[in-house]
Amino acid sequence: LPPPEEVLVSPLTRTLETANLIFPNHVNIHVRDELRERNTGKPPDTPSPANKLRSRHSFAKFSMNRLDNLCELEEQKLHQIEPEEEEDKAMLRVRTSQLFHLLAESPTKSVAVVTHKAYLRELERGPFENPSSPEYKNGEIRVYRV
């Protein structure tokens, strides 16, 4: 496969680290909150604050301009009385349809998406209309034409 012209990545540390390992010299990597893991309310599924991510040398090349408003939202969440609503599979499936908008915004023809197993499962079983899609394995790559 030719290298992707653009890389879209979830803001969770584990996907940022994966993108950094797979695409160490790529200059067109964009961190997008739409690609985050299902919100379970558990720490592994909670993004680090955007300003903390920016301070990591390994993520310095990533475009996080879409995360700028997250710093403000994160600050507001710290003062919330009610915890943020957890997503069930149906809610995540609805959010995965936003990927089509992200792809439409891109001026490139080949895009790599670095995200999470649950996100990809609901993307395939929902918007991609493949209800019998097998589970993703760690590090698995699948190629689609959309």
N, C-alpha and C positions, 0 to 999 in steps of 0.2 A: 504494500500500500504506500502511496505517496504520503509524506508528512502532512498533517493537517495545517491549514493556513491560520486557524484560530483554535484556541483551547478555552472551553468554558468549564469552570470548576466551582464546586460547592465551597462555602466558606468554612467548613469544618476543618480543623487542623489536619486530620488524617488524609483528607482528599487533597489539601494543599501540598502536603508532603509527597503524596503520590504523584501529583502533577509536576512537582519540582524534580522528582527522580526520573520520570518518563520523558519530560520535555525540558532538560536542564538549560538549553540555550534558546528556547523559544521566546520570541519577543512579543507575541500577541496572545497573552493569557489573561482572561477576564474572570474575576471572582463574582459569582452571581448567587444571590440569596435564594432565588427560585429553585436552585438545584440541591438545596440542603436536605439532610436526612429527615425522615418523619419526626415530627415533634412529639417525643415521648415524655418530656419533662425530666429525663435522666441526663446527667452531666455529659456522657459521650455524644449525645445528640444536640448539645447546646454549643453554638458558635462562640469562639473567643471574641472579645471586643475587637472591633476593627482596628483601633489604634494599637492594640497589642500585636495583632497580625502584621501590621505595617512595620513594626519595630524589628521583626525577624529578618535577618539578612537574606535568608534563603527565599523569602517571599517578596523582596524589594522590587523585583522586576514585574510582579503581577499588577495588572490594572485593577485597582479597588475603588475606582471612582463611583461605582454603583453602591458601594458600601458606606460612603460618606454619611448618608442619612441614617445608617444603622447605629452609628455612635450616639446620635441623639435619641433614637428609639431605645437603645440599650440603657441609656441613662434614665429614661422614663420608666422602663420595666423594673428598674431597681426600686422604684417608689410605688409600684403597683400593690394594691391590696390583694387583688385576685390573681392567682397564677395564670399564665398564658394557657389557653385551651390546648389540650393535647389533640393531635391529629389521629384519626383512625385511618384505615386503609382507603376508605371511600373518599375521605377528604384529601388524602395524599394523591389519589388517582386524579382528582379534579385539578390539583396543583401541577401535576406532570404535564397537563395540556399546555401550560405556559411555555414549554420548551419550543413549541412551534412558533410562538411569537419571538423568542430569542433567536431562533434560526432565521426567521424572516428579517430581523434587524441586521443580521450579519451580511456584510458585502462579500464574504468569501463563499467558496463552493464546498470546501471540506472543513468540517468542524469536529474536534474531539470533545467529548463530554466526560468529565471526571466527576462522578457522583457516587451514590450509595446503592447497595443491593435492593433495599425496599423501594427506593425511588424508581429504579430501573424495572423492577418486577411490576409495579403498578403502571408504569409507562407502557410496558409491553401488553399487559393484560387489559388496560383501559384504552388510551388513545390509539395504540398500534393494533388493537383488536385481535390479540393473540392470547385468548384465555388459557391455553394449554402451554404457554411459554415455560420452559424449564427454569429453575432457580439459577441465578448467576453464581459463579464461583469467585472467590477472591482473585483479583487480577485479571479476570476474564475480559476479553475484548470481543465485541460484536459490531458488525458493520451494517449500516442501514442506508438506503437511498430514500430520501423523503422529498 
